[in-house]
């Protein structure tokens, strides 16, 4: 393992053949609102780095979005470390917009990685289609 500094001066570690970025809740907080306002679509390089980190869980239990009814209903699932095991479907919350579901997945992953609970609900900006 060795370390490098990126242009943003944040320390990154190389493990084997892949780089693992560690989220810094204070420095990366700026990307929370960017994602909340535009959970689906184009993202800045900084937000992409955060999203790629959030998608990987060291425990192997991945929080995922599951389409229950195509283009109408989504639920959250937990994929186990062994892909031979069954996905656990969390049916207590059903989302009727992909954006709201993506926001909830982001919030759960953020809390799992940082220990910090995000309290901002997903609220689309009316008439804003820029993302």
Chimera marker file (.cmm) of the C-alpha trace (Angstrom):
<marker_set name="trace">
<marker id="1" x="0.000" y="0.000" z="0.000" r="1" g="1" b="0" radius="0.5"/>
<marker id="2" x="1.247" y="3.501" z="-0.759" r="1" g="1" b="0" radius="0.5"/>
<marker id="3" x="-0.269" y="6.976" z="-0.634" r="1" g="1" b="0" radius="0.5"/>
<marker id="4" x="-0.631" y="9.791" z="-3.135" r="1" g="1" b="0" radius="0.5"/>
<marker id="5" x="-2.076" y="13.276" z="-2.931" r="1" g="1" b="0" radius="0.5"/>
<marker id="6" x="-4.628" y="14.402" z="-5.489" r="1" g="1" b="0" radius="0.5"/>
<marker id="7" x="-4.966" y="17.906" z="-6.831" r="1" g="1" b="0" radius="0.5"/>
<marker id="8" x="-7.563" y="18.554" z="-4.124" r="1" g="1" b="0" radius="0.5"/>
<marker id="9" x="-4.927" y="17.686" z="-1.499" r="1" g="1" b="0" radius="0.5"/>
<marker id="10" x="-6.935" y="14.836" z="-0.009" r="1" g="1" b="0" radius="0.5"/>
<marker id="11" x="-5.065" y="11.675" z="0.874" r="1" g="1" b="0" radius="0.5"/>
<marker id="12" x="-5.914" y="8.564" z="-1.084" r="1" g="1" b="0" radius="0.5"/>
<marker id="13" x="-4.640" y="5.017" z="-0.616" r="1" g="1" b="0" radius="0.5"/>
<marker id="14" x="-3.922" y="2.374" z="-3.217" r="1" g="1" b="0" radius="0.5"/>
<marker id="15" x="-4.877" y="-1.165" z="-2.236" r="1" g="1" b="0" radius="0.5"/>
<marker id="16" x="-3.864" y="-3.734" z="-4.810" r="1" g="1" b="0" radius="0.5"/>
<marker id="17" x="-5.005" y="-2.428" z="-8.170" r="1" g="1" b="0" radius="0.5"/>
<marker id="18" x="-7.708" y="0.017" z="-7.029" r="1" g="1" b="0" radius="0.5"/>
<marker id="19" x="-7.773" y="3.333" z="-5.230" r="1" g="1" b="0" radius="0.5"/>
<marker id="20" x="-9.986" y="3.776" z="-2.185" r="1" g="1" b="0" radius="0.5"/>
<marker id="21" x="-11.128" y="7.330" z="-1.453" r="1" g="1" b="0" radius="0.5"/>
<marker id="22" x="-12.153" y="8.059" z="2.120" r="1" g="1" b="0" radius="0.5"/>
<marker id="23" x="-15.048" y="10.467" z="2.458" r="1" g="1" b="0" radius="0.5"/>
<marker id="24" x="-14.338" y="13.481" z="4.634" r="1" g="1" b="0" radius="0.5"/>
<marker id="25" x="-17.788" y="14.600" z="5.884" r="1" g="1" b="0" radius="0.5"/>
<marker id="26" x="-16.650" y="18.209" z="6.316" r="1" g="1" b="0" radius="0.5"/>
<marker id="27" x="-14.958" y="18.609" z="2.930" r="1" g="1" b="0" radius="0.5"/>
<marker id="28" x="-17.426" y="16.460" z="0.977" r="1" g="1" b="0" radius="0.5"/>
<marker id="29" x="-20.556" y="17.996" z="2.516" r="1" g="1" b="0" radius="0.5"/>
<marker id="30" x="-20.755" y="20.375" z="-0.460" r="1" g="1" b="0" radius="0.5"/>
<marker id="31" x="-21.810" y="17.443" z="-2.662" r="1" g="1" b="0" radius="0.5"/>
<marker id="32" x="-24.848" y="16.496" z="-0.562" r="1" g="1" b="0" radius="0.5"/>
<marker id="33" x="-26.971" y="19.376" z="-1.817" r="1" g="1" b="0" radius="0.5"/>
<marker id="34" x="-25.763" y="18.872" z="-5.388" r="1" g="1" b="0" radius="0.5"/>
<marker id="35" x="-27.035" y="15.290" z="-5.254" r="1" g="1" b="0" radius="0.5"/>
<marker id="36" x="-30.279" y="16.210" z="-3.472" r="1" g="1" b="0" radius="0.5"/>
<marker id="37" x="-31.144" y="18.715" z="-6.207" r="1" g="1" b="0" radius="0.5"/>
<marker id="38" x="-30.151" y="16.369" z="-9.027" r="1" g="1" b="0" radius="0.5"/>
<marker id="39" x="-30.015" y="12.701" z="-7.983" r="1" g="1" b="0" radius="0.5"/>
<marker id="40" x="-30.287" y="11.437" z="-11.567" r="1" g="1" b="0" radius="0.5"/>
<marker id="41" x="-28.282" y="12.988" z="-14.365" r="1" g="1" b="0" radius="0.5"/>
<marker id="42" x="-24.943" y="14.720" z="-14.821" r="1" g="1" b="0" radius="0.5"/>
<marker id="43" x="-22.778" y="15.114" z="-11.708" r="1" g="1" b="0" radius="0.5"/>
<marker id="44" x="-19.592" y="17.058" z="-11.015" r="1" g="1" b="0" radius="0.5"/>
<marker id="45" x="-16.313" y="15.120" z="-10.765" r="1" g="1" b="0" radius="0.5"/>
<marker id="46" x="-16.275" y="15.668" z="-6.983" r="1" g="1" b="0" radius="0.5"/>
<marker id="47" x="-19.761" y="14.227" z="-6.561" r="1" g="1" b="0" radius="0.5"/>
<marker id="48" x="-18.901" y="11.292" z="-8.834" r="1" g="1" b="0" radius="0.5"/>
<marker id="49" x="-15.911" y="10.503" z="-6.585" r="1" g="1" b="0" radius="0.5"/>
<marker id="50" x="-18.187" y="10.569" z="-3.515" r="1" g="1" b="0" radius="0.5"/>
<marker id="51" x="-20.855" y="8.411" z="-5.220" r="1" g="1" b="0" radius="0.5"/>
<marker id="52" x="-18.291" y="5.827" z="-6.318" r="1" g="1" b="0" radius="0.5"/>
<marker id="53" x="-17.032" y="5.615" z="-2.737" r="1" g="1" b="0" radius="0.5"/>
<marker id="54" x="-20.547" y="5.331" z="-1.278" r="1" g="1" b="0" radius="0.5"/>
<marker id="55" x="-21.361" y="2.463" z="-3.659" r="1" g="1" b="0" radius="0.5"/>
<marker id="56" x="-18.712" y="0.285" z="-2.028" r="1" g="1" b="0" radius="0.5"/>
<marker id="57" x="-19.267" y="-1.076" z="1.455" r="1" g="1" b="0" radius="0.5"/>
<marker id="58" x="-16.375" y="-2.870" z="3.145" r="1" g="1" b="0" radius="0.5"/>
<marker id="59" x="-18.788" y="-5.252" z="4.880" r="1" g="1" b="0" radius="0.5"/>
<marker id="60" x="-20.011" y="-6.481" z="1.507" r="1" g="1" b="0" radius="0.5"/>
<marker id="61" x="-23.617" y="-5.571" z="2.317" r="1" g="1" b="0" radius="0.5"/>
<marker id="62" x="-24.539" y="-3.182" z="-0.496" r="1" g="1" b="0" radius="0.5"/>
<marker id="63" x="-27.553" y="-0.861" z="-0.165" r="1" g="1" b="0" radius="0.5"/>
<marker id="64" x="-29.279" y="-0.987" z="-3.543" r="1" g="1" b="0" radius="0.5"/>
<marker id="65" x="-32.317" y="0.392" z="-5.304" r="1" g="1" b="0" radius="0.5"/>
<marker id="66" x="-34.818" y="-2.172" z="-6.576" r="1" g="1" b="0" radius="0.5"/>
<marker id="67" x="-37.518" y="-1.457" z="-9.143" r="1" g="1" b="0" radius="0.5"/>
<marker id="68" x="-40.747" y="-3.037" z="-7.928" r="1" g="1" b="0" radius="0.5"/>
<marker id="69" x="-42.992" y="-1.762" z="-10.728" r="1" g="1" b="0" radius="0.5"/>
<marker id="70" x="-41.201" y="-0.449" z="-13.813" r="1" g="1" b="0" radius="0.5"/>
<marker id="71" x="-41.081" y="3.379" z="-13.847" r="1" g="1" b="0" radius="0.5"/>
<marker id="72" x="-43.609" y="3.548" z="-10.955" r="1" g="1" b="0" radius="0.5"/>
<marker id="73" x="-42.362" y="1.971" z="-7.717" r="1" g="1" b="0" radius="0.5"/>
<marker id="74" x="-38.969" y="1.482" z="-6.097" r="1" g="1" b="0" radius="0.5"/>
<marker id="75" x="-37.864" y="-0.072" z="-2.817" r="1" g="1" b="0" radius="0.5"/>
<marker id="76" x="-34.518" y="-0.418" z="-1.091" r="1" g="1" b="0" radius="0.5"/>
<marker id="77" x="-32.715" y="-3.706" z="-0.887" r="1" g="1" b="0" radius="0.5"/>
<marker id="78" x="-29.601" y="-4.988" z="0.820" r="1" g="1" b="0" radius="0.5"/>
<marker id="79" x="-27.367" y="-7.196" z="-1.275" r="1" g="1" b="0" radius="0.5"/>
<marker id="80" x="-25.401" y="-9.678" z="0.869" r="1" g="1" b="0" radius="0.5"/>
<marker id="81" x="-21.635" y="-10.172" z="0.597" r="1" g="1" b="0" radius="0.5"/>
<marker id="82" x="-22.127" y="-13.557" z="-1.054" r="1" g="1" b="0" radius="0.5"/>
<marker id="83" x="-23.993" y="-13.108" z="-4.311" r="1" g="1" b="0" radius="0.5"/>
<marker id="84" x="-25.340" y="-16.636" z="-3.839" r="1" g="1" b="0" radius="0.5"/>
<marker id="85" x="-27.386" y="-15.413" z="-0.861" r="1" g="1" b="0" radius="0.5"/>
<marker id="86" x="-30.776" y="-13.768" z="-1.200" r="1" g="1" b="0" radius="0.5"/>
<marker id="87" x="-31.229" y="-9.997" z="-1.447" r="1" g="1" b="0" radius="0.5"/>
<marker id="88" x="-33.172" y="-8.577" z="1.503" r="1" g="1" b="0" radius="0.5"/>
<marker id="89" x="-36.010" y="-6.336" z="0.323" r="1" g="1" b="0" radius="0.5"/>
<marker id="90" x="-37.017" y="-3.495" z="2.644" r="1" g="1" b="0" radius="0.5"/>
<marker id="91" x="-40.683" y="-3.060" z="1.817" r="1" g="1" b="0" radius="0.5"/>
<marker id="92" x="-41.569" y="-0.621" z="4.597" r="1" g="1" b="0" radius="0.5"/>
<marker id="93" x="-40.915" y="2.317" z="2.240" r="1" g="1" b="0" radius="0.5"/>
<marker id="94" x="-42.203" y="2.411" z="-1.320" r="1" g="1" b="0" radius="0.5"/>
<marker id="95" x="-41.033" y="5.276" z="-3.511" r="1" g="1" b="0" radius="0.5"/>
<marker id="96" x="-43.067" y="6.607" z="-6.418" r="1" g="1" b="0" radius="0.5"/>
<marker id="97" x="-40.256" y="8.645" z="-7.936" r="1" g="1" b="0" radius="0.5"/>
<marker id="98" x="-36.806" y="7.357" z="-8.821" r="1" g="1" b="0" radius="0.5"/>
<marker id="99" x="-35.268" y="10.615" z="-7.643" r="1" g="1" b="0" radius="0.5"/>
<marker id="100" x="-36.765" y="10.294" z="-4.165" r="1" g="1" b="0" radius="0.5"/>
<marker id="101" x="-35.610" y="6.665" z="-3.985" r="1" g="1" b="0" radius="0.5"/>
<marker id="102" x="-32.078" y="7.589" z="-5.114" r="1" g="1" b="0" radius="0.5"/>
<marker id="103" x="-31.969" y="10.301" z="-2.437" r="1" g="1" b="0" radius="0.5"/>
<marker id="104" x="-32.927" y="7.780" z="0.262" r="1" g="1" b="0" radius="0.5"/>
<marker id="105" x="-30.214" y="5.358" z="-0.910" r="1" g="1" b="0" radius="0.5"/>
<marker id="106" x="-27.689" y="8.234" z="-0.837" r="1" g="1" b="0" radius="0.5"/>
<marker id="107" x="-28.736" y="9.158" z="2.721" r="1" g="1" b="0" radius="0.5"/>
<marker id="108" x="-28.442" y="5.571" z="3.971" r="1" g="1" b="0" radius="0.5"/>
<marker id="109" x="-25.059" y="5.078" z="2.321" r="1" g="1" b="0" radius="0.5"/>
<marker id="110" x="-23.786" y="8.429" z="3.654" r="1" g="1" b="0" radius="0.5"/>
<marker id="111" x="-24.796" y="7.452" z="7.191" r="1" g="1" b="0" radius="0.5"/>
<marker id="112" x="-23.174" y="4.039" z="6.841" r="1" g="1" b="0" radius="0.5"/>
<marker id="113" x="-19.892" y="5.575" z="5.640" r="1" g="1" b="0" radius="0.5"/>
<marker id="114" x="-19.734" y="8.630" z="7.908" r="1" g="1" b="0" radius="0.5"/>
<marker id="115" x="-21.997" y="7.861" z="10.877" r="1" g="1" b="0" radius="0.5"/>
<marker id="116" x="-23.854" y="11.087" z="10.124" r="1" g="1" b="0" radius="0.5"/>
<marker id="117" x="-27.598" y="11.032" z="9.488" r="1" g="1" b="0" radius="0.5"/>
<marker id="118" x="-28.849" y="13.423" z="6.796" r="1" g="1" b="0" radius="0.5"/>
<marker id="119" x="-32.145" y="15.054" z="7.767" r="1" g="1" b="0" radius="0.5"/>
<marker id="120" x="-32.944" y="16.893" z="4.541" r="1" g="1" b="0" radius="0.5"/>
<marker id="121" x="-35.905" y="15.373" z="2.716" r="1" g="1" b="0" radius="0.5"/>
<marker id="122" x="-35.842" y="15.072" z="-1.045" r="1" g="1" b="0" radius="0.5"/>
<marker id="123" x="-37.696" y="18.024" z="-2.526" r="1" g="1" b="0" radius="0.5"/>
<marker id="124" x="-37.539" y="18.588" z="-6.262" r="1" g="1" b="0" radius="0.5"/>
<marker id="125" x="-37.173" y="22.166" z="-7.351" r="1" g="1" b="0" radius="0.5"/>
<marker id="126" x="-40.380" y="23.064" z="-9.176" r="1" g="1" b="0" radius="0.5"/>
<marker id="127" x="-39.807" y="23.795" z="-12.813" r="1" g="1" b="0" radius="0.5"/>
<marker id="128" x="-36.060" y="23.111" z="-12.600" r="1" g="1" b="0" radius="0.5"/>
<marker id="129" x="-35.082" y="20.687" z="-15.347" r="1" g="1" b="0" radius="0.5"/>
<marker id="130" x="-31.420" y="21.712" z="-15.536" r="1" g="1" b="0" radius="0.5"/>
<marker id="131" x="-30.082" y="18.418" z="-14.282" r="1" g="1" b="0" radius="0.5"/>
<link id1="1" id2="2" r="1" g="1" b="0" radius="0.2"/>
<link id1="2" id2="3" r="1" g="1" b="0" radius="0.2"/>
<link id1="3" id2="4" r="1" g="1" b="0" radius="0.2"/>
<link id1="4" id2="5" r="1" g="1" b="0" radius="0.2"/>
<link id1="5" id2="6" r="1" g="1" b="0" radius="0.2"/>
<link id1="6" id2="7" r="1" g="1" b="0" radius="0.2"/>
<link id1="7" id2="8" r="1" g="1" b="0" radius="0.2"/>
<link id1="8" id2="9" r="1" g="1" b="0" radius="0.2"/>
<link id1="9" id2="10" r="1" g="1" b="0" radius="0.2"/>
<link id1="10" id2="11" r="1" g="1" b="0" radius="0.2"/>
<link id1="11" id2="12" r="1" g="1" b="0" radius="0.2"/>
<link id1="12" id2="13" r="1" g="1" b="0" radius="0.2"/>
<link id1="13" id2="14" r="1" g="1" b="0" radius="0.2"/>
<link id1="14" id2="15" r="1" g="1" b="0" radius="0.2"/>
<link id1="15" id2="16" r="1" g="1" b="0" radius="0.2"/>
<link id1="16" id2="17" r="1" g="1" b="0" radius="0.2"/>
<link id1="17" id2="18" r="1" g="1" b="0" radius="0.2"/>
<link id1="18" id2="19" r="1" g="1" b="0" radius="0.2"/>
<link id1="19" id2="20" r="1" g="1" b="0" radius="0.2"/>
<link id1="20" id2="21" r="1" g="1" b="0" radius="0.2"/>
<link id1="21" id2="22" r="1" g="1" b="0" radius="0.2"/>
<link id1="22" id2="23" r="1" g="1" b="0" radius="0.2"/>
<link id1="23" id2="24" r="1" g="1" b="0" radius="0.2"/>
<link id1="24" id2="25" r="1" g="1" b="0" radius="0.2"/>
<link id1="25" id2="26" r="1" g="1" b="0" radius="0.2"/>
<link id1="26" id2="27" r="1" g="1" b="0" radius="0.2"/>
<link id1="27" id2="28" r="1" g="1" b="0" radius="0.2"/>
<link id1="28" id2="29" r="1" g="1" b="0" radius="0.2"/>
<link id1="29" id2="30" r="1" g="1" b="0" radius="0.2"/>
<link id1="30" id2="31" r="1" g="1" b="0" radius="0.2"/>
<link id1="31" id2="32" r="1" g="1" b="0" radius="0.2"/>
<link id1="32" id2="33" r="1" g="1" b="0" radius="0.2"/>
<link id1="33" id2="34" r="1" g="1" b="0" radius="0.2"/>
<link id1="34" id2="35" r="1" g="1" b="0" radius="0.2"/>
<link id1="35" id2="36" r="1" g="1" b="0" radius="0.2"/>
<link id1="36" id2="37" r="1" g="1" b="0" radius="0.2"/>
<link id1="37" id2="38" r="1" g="1" b="0" radius="0.2"/>
<link id1="38" id2="39" r="1" g="1" b="0" radius="0.2"/>
<link id1="39" id2="40" r="1" g="1" b="0" radius="0.2"/>
<link id1="40" id2="41" r="1" g="1" b="0" radius="0.2"/>
<link id1="41" id2="42" r="1" g="1" b="0" radius="0.2"/>
<link id1="42" id2="43" r="1" g="1" b="0" radius="0.2"/>
<link id1="43" id2="44" r="1" g="1" b="0" radius="0.2"/>
<link id1="44" id2="45" r="1" g="1" b="0" radius="0.2"/>
<link id1="45" id2="46" r="1" g="1" b="0" radius="0.2"/>
<link id1="46" id2="47" r="1" g="1" b="0" radius="0.2"/>
<link id1="47" id2="48" r="1" g="1" b="0" radius="0.2"/>
<link id1="48" id2="49" r="1" g="1" b="0" radius="0.2"/>
<link id1="49" id2="50" r="1" g="1" b="0" radius="0.2"/>
<link id1="50" id2="51" r="1" g="1" b="0" radius="0.2"/>
<link id1="51" id2="52" r="1" g="1" b="0" radius="0.2"/>
<link id1="52" id2="53" r="1" g="1" b="0" radius="0.2"/>
<link id1="53" id2="54" r="1" g="1" b="0" radius="0.2"/>
<link id1="54" id2="55" r="1" g="1" b="0" radius="0.2"/>
<link id1="55" id2="56" r="1" g="1" b="0" radius="0.2"/>
<link id1="56" id2="57" r="1" g="1" b="0" radius="0.2"/>
<link id1="57" id2="58" r="1" g="1" b="0" radius="0.2"/>
<link id1="58" id2="59" r="1" g="1" b="0" radius="0.2"/>
<link id1="59" id2="60" r="1" g="1" b="0" radius="0.2"/>
<link id1="60" id2="61" r="1" g="1" b="0" radius="0.2"/>
<link id1="61" id2="62" r="1" g="1" b="0" radius="0.2"/>
<link id1="62" id2="63" r="1" g="1" b="0" radius="0.2"/>
<link id1="63" id2="64" r="1" g="1" b="0" radius="0.2"/>
<link id1="64" id2="65" r="1" g="1" b="0" radius="0.2"/>
<link id1="65" id2="66" r="1" g="1" b="0" radius="0.2"/>
<link id1="66" id2="67" r="1" g="1" b="0" radius="0.2"/>
<link id1="67" id2="68" r="1" g="1" b="0" radius="0.2"/>
<link id1="68" id2="69" r="1" g="1" b="0" radius="0.2"/>
<link id1="69" id2="70" r="1" g="1" b="0" radius="0.2"/>
<link id1="70" id2="71" r="1" g="1" b="0" radius="0.2"/>
<link id1="71" id2="72" r="1" g="1" b="0" radius="0.2"/>
<link id1="72" id2="73" r="1" g="1" b="0" radius="0.2"/>
<link id1="73" id2="74" r="1" g="1" b="0" radius="0.2"/>
<link id1="74" id2="75" r="1" g="1" b="0" radius="0.2"/>
<link id1="75" id2="76" r="1" g="1" b="0" radius="0.2"/>
<link id1="76" id2="77" r="1" g="1" b="0" radius="0.2"/>
<link id1="77" id2="78" r="1" g="1" b="0" radius="0.2"/>
<link id1="78" id2="79" r="1" g="1" b="0" radius="0.2"/>
<link id1="79" id2="80" r="1" g="1" b="0" radius="0.2"/>
<link id1="80" id2="81" r="1" g="1" b="0" radius="0.2"/>
<link id1="81" id2="82" r="1" g="1" b="0" radius="0.2"/>
<link id1="82" id2="83" r="1" g="1" b="0" radius="0.2"/>
<link id1="83" id2="84" r="1" g="1" b="0" radius="0.2"/>
<link id1="84" id2="85" r="1" g="1" b="0" radius="0.2"/>
<link id1="85" id2="86" r="1" g="1" b="0" radius="0.2"/>
<link id1="86" id2="87" r="1" g="1" b="0" radius="0.2"/>
<link id1="87" id2="88" r="1" g="1" b="0" radius="0.2"/>
<link id1="88" id2="89" r="1" g="1" b="0" radius="0.2"/>
<link id1="89" id2="90" r="1" g="1" b="0" radius="0.2"/>
<link id1="90" id2="91" r="1" g="1" b="0" radius="0.2"/>
<link id1="91" id2="92" r="1" g="1" b="0" radius="0.2"/>
<link id1="92" id2="93" r="1" g="1" b="0" radius="0.2"/>
<link id1="93" id2="94" r="1" g="1" b="0" radius="0.2"/>
<link id1="94" id2="95" r="1" g="1" b="0" radius="0.2"/>
<link id1="95" id2="96" r="1" g="1" b="0" radius="0.2"/>
<link id1="96" id2="97" r="1" g="1" b="0" radius="0.2"/>
<link id1="97" id2="98" r="1" g="1" b="0" radius="0.2"/>
<link id1="98" id2="99" r="1" g="1" b="0" radius="0.2"/>
<link id1="99" id2="100" r="1" g="1" b="0" radius="0.2"/>
<link id1="100" id2="101" r="1" g="1" b="0" radius="0.2"/>
<link id1="101" id2="102" r="1" g="1" b="0" radius="0.2"/>
<link id1="102" id2="103" r="1" g="1" b="0" radius="0.2"/>
<link id1="103" id2="104" r="1" g="1" b="0" radius="0.2"/>
<link id1="104" id2="105" r="1" g="1" b="0" radius="0.2"/>
<link id1="105" id2="106" r="1" g="1" b="0" radius="0.2"/>
<link id1="106" id2="107" r="1" g="1" b="0" radius="0.2"/>
<link id1="107" id2="108" r="1" g="1" b="0" radius="0.2"/>
<link id1="108" id2="109" r="1" g="1" b="0" radius="0.2"/>
<link id1="109" id2="110" r="1" g="1" b="0" radius="0.2"/>
<link id1="110" id2="111" r="1" g="1" b="0" radius="0.2"/>
<link id1="111" id2="112" r="1" g="1" b="0" radius="0.2"/>
<link id1="112" id2="113" r="1" g="1" b="0" radius="0.2"/>
<link id1="113" id2="114" r="1" g="1" b="0" radius="0.2"/>
<link id1="114" id2="115" r="1" g="1" b="0" radius="0.2"/>
<link id1="115" id2="116" r="1" g="1" b="0" radius="0.2"/>
<link id1="116" id2="117" r="1" g="1" b="0" radius="0.2"/>
<link id1="117" id2="118" r="1" g="1" b="0" radius="0.2"/>
<link id1="118" id2="119" r="1" g="1" b="0" radius="0.2"/>
<link id1="119" id2="120" r="1" g="1" b="0" radius="0.2"/>
<link id1="120" id2="121" r="1" g="1" b="0" radius="0.2"/>
<link id1="121" id2="122" r="1" g="1" b="0" radius="0.2"/>
<link id1="122" id2="123" r="1" g="1" b="0" radius="0.2"/>
<link id1="123" id2="124" r="1" g="1" b="0" radius="0.2"/>
<link id1="124" id2="125" r="1" g="1" b="0" radius="0.2"/>
<link id1="125" id2="126" r="1" g="1" b="0" radius="0.2"/>
<link id1="126" id2="127" r="1" g="1" b="0" radius="0.2"/>
<link id1="127" id2="128" r="1" g="1" b="0" radius="0.2"/>
<link id1="128" id2="129" r="1" g="1" b="0" radius="0.2"/>
<link id1="129" id2="130" r="1" g="1" b="0" radius="0.2"/>
<link id1="130" id2="131" r="1" g="1" b="0" radius="0.2"/>
</marker_set>
